[in-house]
Amino acid sequence: MDKRDLSTVFRERLKMLLTRSDLNQSAFATAVGIDRSALSQLLSGASTRLPRAETLLNIAAEFKVSLDWLLGLSQDEGVTGEIRESLEIEEAPDGFDRTLLARWHAEAAGTKIRYVPAGIPDLLRTEALVDYEAGIANKSREAQAGETQYRIDYNRRPETDMEVCMPRHTLEIFARGLGVWDRFPEAARHQQLLHMATLLDDLYPTFRLFLYDGRMRYSIPYTIFGPYRAAIYVGDMYLVLNATQPVRTLTSHFDNLIRAADINAHEAASFTQRLAEMRF
């Protein structure tokens, strides 16, 4: 890991421990054996230097976390001297507030989240679309609605930074009532597009939607949670990548999707509004 990346991850996790401890900076510094000015410097990001090994050990021991986690080498706080497997398979249970995705979003708070959805982005769906898609997929409507609301609330936080990139033709197919939406009523599709346009305008710039030409580019659905992990969606399971290099590779892939976008984030709301006004 690059020294600057290492320093950034350490600083974010130090801030997390400080917040979780309910201590002020002076008490926190005393607990780990450094003075307040040294702690302030570590939290400020003014330098890429890490503290002495003794200080790192004191922090890990005092707050019962592993050095691997503190330095970003593991996503498990309690795993000592062991780097987590680079690839895992995780099942996604119902009830979004209890799922892995909710935990991963919480862990990535304050970092950029990149998201390629499988269809209409979850937080942009109306209740009518949630009901319709839950019915055809034989999934819990309550769980789907909870996921939608969680994502909306998450994206209203001031520290949120989320980019979403998807094929433009997904929205065009939806507007025409084709594919899986062939039985979703025209009036409901119209309301969905208006709802989507309103939310895109309301949430911008913390939530930014980019649309690319799906004839020129292809992507599987996945989410990148800051520098920590990427989750590839494969139905009711996720392939979870925890190693730094695969996460960086997917990040580069996502950045290329954005570069290829022909509808940029500041244009997405008006594009969706125009789709809503069309009659097919």
C-alpha positions as CSV (number, residue, x, y, z in Angstrom):
1,M,0.0,0.0,0.0
2,D,1.3,3.5,-0.9
3,K,2.5,5.5,2.2
4,R,-0.1,8.2,1.6
5,D,-2.9,5.6,1.4
6,L,-1.7,3.9,4.5
7,S,-1.6,7.2,6.4
8,T,-5.1,8.1,5.2
9,V,-6.6,4.8,6.3
10,F,-4.8,5.0,9.7
11,R,-6.2,8.6,10.2
12,E,-9.7,7.6,9.3
13,R,-9.6,4.6,11.7
14,L,-8.1,6.7,14.5
15,K,-11.0,9.2,14.1
16,M,-13.4,6.2,14.2
17,L,-11.9,5.1,17.5
18,L,-11.9,8.6,18.9
19,T,-15.6,9.0,18.1
20,R,-16.5,5.5,19.4
21,S,-14.6,6.1,22.7
22,D,-16.7,9.1,23.8
23,L,-13.5,10.6,25.1
24,N,-12.3,14.1,24.3
25,Q,-8.9,14.5,22.5
26,S,-7.0,15.1,25.7
27,A,-8.3,12.0,27.5
28,F,-7.9,9.9,24.3
29,A,-4.3,11.1,24.0
30,T,-3.5,10.2,27.6
31,A,-5.1,6.8,27.2
32,V,-2.6,5.9,24.4
33,G,0.4,7.6,25.9
34,I,0.9,10.7,23.7
35,D,0.2,14.4,24.2
36,R,-2.8,16.2,22.7
37,S,-0.7,18.1,20.1
38,A,0.7,14.8,18.7
39,L,-2.8,13.4,18.5
40,S,-4.1,16.6,16.7
41,Q,-1.3,16.3,14.2
42,L,-2.2,12.6,13.5
43,L,-5.8,13.6,13.0
44,S,-5.1,16.6,10.8
45,G,-3.5,14.7,8.0
46,A,-0.8,17.4,7.7
47,S,1.8,14.7,7.5
48,T,1.9,11.2,6.0
49,R,4.1,10.0,8.9
50,L,2.7,7.2,11.1
51,P,3.3,7.3,14.9
52,R,6.0,5.2,16.5
53,A,5.4,1.4,16.8
54,E,5.0,1.8,20.5
55,T,2.1,4.2,20.0
56,L,0.5,2.0,17.4
57,L,0.6,-0.9,19.9
58,N,-0.8,1.2,22.6
59,I,-3.8,2.3,20.5
60,A,-4.4,-1.3,19.4
61,A,-4.2,-2.6,23.0
62,E,-6.3,0.2,24.6
63,F,-9.2,-0.1,22.2
64,K,-8.9,-3.8,21.5
65,V,-8.4,-3.7,17.8
66,S,-5.8,-5.4,15.6
67,L,-2.8,-3.6,14.1
68,D,-3.8,-5.0,10.7
69,W,-7.1,-3.3,11.0
70,L,-5.6,0.0,12.3
71,L,-3.3,0.1,9.3
72,G,-5.9,-1.0,6.7
73,L,-4.5,-4.5,6.1
74,S,-7.6,-6.1,7.4
75,Q,-11.3,-5.3,7.6
76,D,-11.8,-7.3,10.8
77,E,-11.0,-5.3,13.9
78,G,-10.3,-8.2,16.1
79,V,-8.1,-10.3,13.8
80,T,-4.6,-10.1,15.2
81,G,-1.6,-10.9,13.0
82,E,-3.8,-12.3,10.2
83,I,-4.8,-10.8,6.9
84,R,-8.4,-11.5,5.9
85,E,-9.0,-13.7,2.8
86,S,-8.9,-11.6,-0.3
87,L,-12.1,-13.2,-1.8
88,E,-15.2,-14.2,0.1
89,I,-18.7,-15.2,-0.7
90,E,-21.4,-13.7,1.4
91,E,-25.2,-14.3,1.4
92,A,-27.5,-11.3,1.6
93,P,-30.2,-11.8,4.3
94,D,-33.5,-9.9,4.3
95,G,-33.8,-6.7,6.4
96,F,-31.4,-4.1,5.1
97,D,-30.5,-2.6,8.4
98,R,-29.1,-6.0,9.4
99,T,-27.4,-6.9,6.1
100,L,-23.8,-6.8,5.1
101,L,-24.4,-3.9,2.7
102,A,-25.6,-1.7,5.6
103,R,-22.5,-2.5,7.6
104,W,-20.2,-1.9,4.7
105,H,-21.9,1.4,4.0
106,A,-21.5,2.4,7.6
107,E,-17.8,1.4,7.6
108,A,-17.2,3.4,4.4
109,A,-18.8,6.6,5.7
110,G,-16.7,9.6,4.8
111,T,-15.1,7.9,1.8
112,K,-16.3,7.7,-1.8
113,I,-18.7,4.9,-2.7
114,R,-18.9,3.8,-6.3
115,Y,-21.9,1.8,-7.5
116,V,-23.0,0.1,-10.7
117,P,-26.6,-1.1,-10.1
118,A,-28.3,-4.1,-11.7
119,G,-31.3,-2.0,-12.6
120,I,-32.9,1.2,-11.4
121,P,-30.8,2.3,-8.4
122,D,-32.4,1.2,-5.2
123,L,-32.7,4.6,-3.5
124,L,-34.4,6.2,-6.6
125,R,-37.3,3.7,-6.7
126,T,-40.9,4.6,-5.9
127,E,-43.0,2.4,-3.6
128,A,-44.9,1.2,-6.6
129,L,-41.7,0.0,-8.3
130,V,-40.4,-1.6,-5.1
131,D,-43.7,-3.5,-4.8
132,Y,-43.6,-4.6,-8.5
133,E,-40.0,-5.7,-8.5
134,A,-40.3,-7.5,-5.1
135,G,-43.3,-9.4,-6.6
136,I,-41.6,-10.6,-9.7
137,A,-38.4,-11.5,-7.8
138,N,-40.4,-13.2,-5.0
139,K,-38.6,-11.1,-2.4
140,S,-39.8,-9.3,0.8
141,R,-41.4,-6.0,0.0
142,E,-40.6,-4.7,3.5
143,A,-36.9,-5.6,3.1
144,Q,-36.7,-3.9,-0.3
145,A,-38.5,-0.8,1.0
146,G,-36.2,-0.7,4.0
147,E,-33.2,-0.9,1.7
148,T,-34.5,2.0,-0.4
149,Q,-35.1,4.2,2.7
150,Y,-31.8,3.4,4.2
151,R,-30.0,4.4,1.0
152,I,-31.9,7.7,0.8
153,D,-31.1,8.5,4.5
154,Y,-27.5,7.6,3.9
155,N,-27.2,9.9,0.9
156,R,-28.6,12.8,2.8
157,R,-25.7,12.7,5.3
158,P,-23.3,15.6,4.7
159,E,-20.2,13.4,4.6
160,T,-21.7,11.1,1.8
161,D,-19.9,11.0,-1.5
162,M,-21.5,8.5,-3.9
163,E,-21.1,8.0,-7.6
164,V,-23.4,5.7,-9.6
165,C,-22.8,4.7,-13.2
166,M,-25.2,2.7,-15.3
167,P,-26.2,2.2,-19.0
168,R,-28.4,4.9,-20.4
169,H,-30.5,2.3,-22.2
170,T,-31.7,0.9,-18.9
171,L,-33.7,4.0,-18.3
172,E,-34.9,4.1,-21.9
173,I,-36.1,0.5,-21.7
174,F,-37.8,1.3,-18.5
175,A,-39.5,4.4,-19.9
176,R,-40.8,2.3,-22.8
177,G,-42.1,-0.5,-20.5
178,L,-39.9,-3.2,-22.0
179,G,-38.1,-6.1,-20.5
180,V,-38.9,-6.9,-16.9
181,W,-41.0,-3.8,-16.7
182,D,-43.4,-4.8,-19.5
183,R,-46.3,-5.2,-16.9
184,F,-45.5,-2.1,-14.9
185,P,-48.2,0.5,-15.9
186,E,-47.4,3.5,-18.0
187,A,-48.7,5.9,-15.3
188,A,-46.5,4.3,-12.7
189,R,-43.4,4.5,-15.0
190,H,-44.2,8.2,-15.5
191,Q,-44.3,8.8,-11.8
192,Q,-41.2,6.7,-11.2
193,L,-39.2,8.9,-13.7
194,L,-40.5,12.1,-12.2
195,H,-39.6,10.8,-8.7
196,M,-36.2,9.9,-9.9
197,A,-35.6,13.3,-11.5
198,T,-36.6,15.0,-8.3
199,L,-34.3,12.9,-6.1
200,L,-31.4,13.3,-8.5
201,D,-31.8,17.1,-8.3
202,D,-32.3,17.0,-4.5
203,L,-29.4,14.8,-3.6
204,Y,-26.8,16.3,-6.0
205,P,-23.9,16.7,-5.5
206,T,-23.5,14.1,-2.7
207,F,-25.2,11.6,-5.0
208,R,-24.1,11.7,-8.7
209,L,-25.5,9.6,-11.5
210,F,-23.6,9.1,-14.7
211,L,-25.1,7.3,-17.8
212,Y,-23.0,5.6,-20.4
213,D,-23.7,4.0,-23.8
214,G,-24.3,0.3,-23.0
215,R,-23.5,-0.6,-26.6
216,M,-20.0,0.6,-26.1
217,R,-19.3,-0.4,-22.5
218,Y,-20.3,-3.3,-20.3
219,S,-20.2,-3.8,-16.5
220,I,-21.5,-6.3,-14.0
221,P,-23.2,-4.8,-11.0
222,Y,-20.9,-4.0,-8.1
223,T,-20.2,-1.5,-5.3
224,I,-16.8,-0.2,-4.1
225,F,-16.8,0.9,-0.5
226,G,-13.9,3.4,-0.3
227,P,-10.5,1.8,-0.3
228,Y,-11.7,-1.1,1.9
229,R,-13.6,-3.6,-0.2
230,A,-15.7,-4.2,-3.3
231,A,-18.8,-6.4,-3.5
232,I,-19.9,-7.9,-6.8
233,Y,-23.6,-8.7,-6.9
234,V,-24.4,-12.2,-8.2
235,G,-28.1,-12.5,-7.3
236,D,-28.7,-13.3,-3.6
237,M,-24.9,-13.4,-2.9
238,Y,-21.9,-11.1,-3.1
239,L,-18.4,-11.9,-4.2
240,V,-16.4,-9.7,-1.7
241,L,-12.9,-8.5,-2.6
242,N,-10.9,-7.3,0.4
243,A,-7.4,-7.1,-1.1
244,T,-6.1,-3.6,-2.1
245,Q,-5.1,-4.4,-5.7
246,P,-8.5,-5.9,-6.9
247,V,-10.3,-3.0,-5.3
248,R,-8.0,-0.5,-7.1
249,T,-8.6,-2.4,-10.4
250,L,-12.4,-2.2,-10.1
251,T,-12.0,1.5,-9.1
252,S,-10.1,2.1,-12.3
253,H,-12.8,0.2,-14.3
254,F,-15.5,2.5,-12.7
255,D,-13.5,5.6,-13.5
256,N,-13.4,4.5,-17.1
257,L,-17.2,4.1,-17.1
258,I,-17.5,7.7,-15.9
259,R,-15.1,8.9,-18.6
260,A,-17.3,7.2,-21.2
261,A,-20.5,8.7,-19.9
262,D,-22.5,10.7,-22.3
263,I,-24.9,12.0,-19.6
264,N,-23.0,13.5,-16.8
265,A,-24.2,13.9,-13.2
266,H,-25.4,17.5,-13.6
267,E,-27.4,16.5,-16.6
268,A,-29.0,13.3,-15.2
269,A,-32.1,14.9,-13.5
270,S,-33.1,16.8,-16.7
271,F,-32.5,13.7,-18.9
272,T,-34.8,11.7,-16.6
273,Q,-37.3,14.5,-16.7
274,R,-37.3,14.5,-20.5
275,L,-37.9,10.7,-20.5
276,A,-40.9,11.2,-18.2
277,E,-42.4,13.7,-20.6
278,M,-42.1,11.4,-23.7
279,R,-44.9,9.3,-24.9
280,F,-43.9,5.9,-26.3
